[in-house]
Amino acid sequence: MVSKMTWVYAILGFSAVGCAFAQRKLPLGVFDFADIIAKNFTYTDKSGFIKAVMTDESRLILITRPRLFGKATALSMLRYFLENRIHSDTAWKIGFNDLFQGLSISEDTAFCRAHRGQYPTILLSFENVFAVNYEAAKTAIAISVGEVYRNHEYLLDDAILTGEERRTFELVRDKTAPLAYVTASIGALCQYLHRKNNKSVILLIGAFEKPFQAAFHNKYTEPMRSLMHDLLFPALKNNPYLLKAVITGVSIIGQEALLAELPEVRLHSVLNDQRYTEFFGFLESDVRALAAETGLTAKRELLDTWYRGYDISGTLLYNPFSVLSFLSQGGKPGFYWVRHSLTEFVVKLIFAMSSPMRMDFDNLMFNKSLDKMVYNEMPYQKLVSQEEPFWTLLVHNGYLVAKPKGPPGLYAVRMPNKEIRDELFDMCKKKIEGKMDAKNPNVSYARYTPSYAK
């Protein structure tokens, strides 16, 4: 008899022979939830995120975390659990129900009956929208939206679209639509899906900050802000076809104008989140289990020193990408996460700061904490001219952690762990040796050396 999981393997295009008995692999660089489960990668159970989202009274949920903290996988997991199209075909229904077998969410049978496979769902990611100019950005967004339409081109098989809607749909799908059609596309797709299913839509948006970030770096902020407003505002604001939207990104720096028009958005950031803290990053129990599974329990102390130290609302977290990298390398420490982030940009900002701010940064590298004003949102333009935006950027991007001090906006900030501290030291030292001392003799990175370099 063919097992249920064999359906999954056949659907996803690979053989199931031996998978159930093979040693599980670590999912480095694998972000799709179905790939992780069906291809026998190790998965740290974060399926409770699904119920946390669906029982959240907020209609518009915005979650910000540093890069590579599990946001893309969380959104794809939501899609595989909630989307009704995946469950409409018998084979897919068997297979994708099995993706959650053994996970905590499967134990809540009443919740699963009520929500699994019940909603038309849109997943839109801006991960690849990092263009050097506005024209290239428009093309990148059209490609991202076109892929969303391609995922839903089954709508063309039904008689639910008018002739004009069908022509517009095909243009958007084929990435040949005028910009006005592209910006109206997500709101329109919500309407089409509601019309077909007679159900409200779940909208999932990933890497929300990427287009704004690229626009800031390449100096086309205003047209990008206008484009993103025209694309997202109709889909999010008073959309009668929308049940819930979940938006993820690194931060909302630079997006304050758009969000000001969406006051119903509930933000869950590294500064204020209490609902979703356990679902992004690894808990102590997660790391203990992973170390045991990989036979590296003896390396726990080293792992803790290098990658533990993130703290969100009192929940202690490890950097998940670095933990997986450390374990995949047999317990060898390295600068795994930080070299995938914006370190070079951060270093450039350090050089643009005043001498007192550089002294503060020097103190942070000595494991000290500093009291600083940190915010959830602010314009990008302030980053190179004022002190508070600089610390805000470092906190949201994962280079610093912030613990509230009492007065609103005041936090004790510190570097979370050895990976961050040593890599930033190393990069700063390479950049400023023989330069910074001449400008500011009070700052000398040569007067201390990380322990690993001694």
C-alpha positions, 0 to 999 in steps of 0.5 A: 500500500502506498503511504501518505508521505509517498504522495508528498514526495511524488508531488514535489518531484523526488523519490521517497525511497529511503527518506524515512530512514535516512539521517535528517539534514540541517535545512541551511538555505532551505526556506520552503516549509514543504521542502523542509518536511518532505525532503527529510530536513530537520525541522524545529517545530514552530507550527504553533505560529499558525494558531497564534496568527489565526487567533490574533484579533488583529486583521493586519499583523506586521512582524519584524525580525533580523534576517534569517530568523525564520520569517520566510519559512513561517509564511510558507508554513501558513500557506501550506496549512491554510490554503484551500487550493492545495487541499482541493485535490485528493492527492495533495490533500493527503500529502500536505495534511501529512506535512504537519503530522507529528507537529504540535499543531496537529494535536489540536484537532478542533483547530485543524478542522476549522482552519486547515485548507479553508482559505484562498491564500496569496503569498507575495515576497519582495525578497528579490526586489533590490534594484539599483534604480527605479526602472529596475525596481518596477521590473522586479516588482512586476516579476514578483507579482507576475509569479503570484498570478502564475500561482493562481492561473487556475482562475483562468479556467473558470468563468469567474473573470470577465473578458477584460479581467482575463486579459489583464490577468494574463498581462500581469501573469506574463510580466507585460502589464502596464504599471497601473495594472501591476499596482492594482493586481493584489487588490484585484486578485483578492476580489477574484479569489473571493468571487471563486471561493465565496470566502475572504482571503489570507494575504501573506507578504514577505521581505516587506522592507526590501524595496524601501531599503534598495530605494534608500541605498540607490536614491529613489526613495520617493517614487518607490514609496509611491509605488508600494503605496499604490500596490499595497494600500488597496489590498490592505486598507478597507479591503472587503475581500481580506480576512487577514494579512501577515506581513514580515520584514526586518524593520519598518524604517523608511515605511512610516508614511505608508503605515501611517495610513494603516493605523489598524496594523499591529506591529510585533517587533524586537522591541515590543513583541510578546505574542510571537517571540518563540517562533522566530529564533531558537529557544534553549530547548530547541538548541538542546534538541538539535545539539543532541540530534547532531551528536554535538551536546559537548559543544553547547558551551561554545555554541552558547558563547557564540550565538546565544544572547538575543532577548525579546520581551524576556525570551532568550533566543539563539541566532537560528542560521548561525546555530544550524551552520555551527552544527553543520560544520561539526561544532566549528564556530564562525561568523555565519550569520553576520556575513550575510547581513548589512555589516558593510553598511553598518561600518560605513555608518559608524565612520559617519558618526560623531566621535562620542558615538564611536566611543560608545561603539567602542564600549559596546565591543567591551561587553558594556551596555549603553542607555539609548533611545530606540524606536520602531520606525523613522525615516531612512534619511535620518540614519546618517545625520542623527544618533538615535536612528543609528542605534535603532537600525542596529537593534532591528537588524540584529547587531544589538539587543535592547532591554527597556529601561522604563521611560518610553523609548529608552533601552539598555543596548548591548551586543548579543554575542561573540559572533557579532562583537568579534566580526564587527571588531574585525571589520572595523579594525580593517577599515580604520587601522591607520586612519581613525586614530589620526582623526580621533586619538581617543578611539583605538581598536588596536588596544584590544584583540578578540580572544579568538585572535590571541 
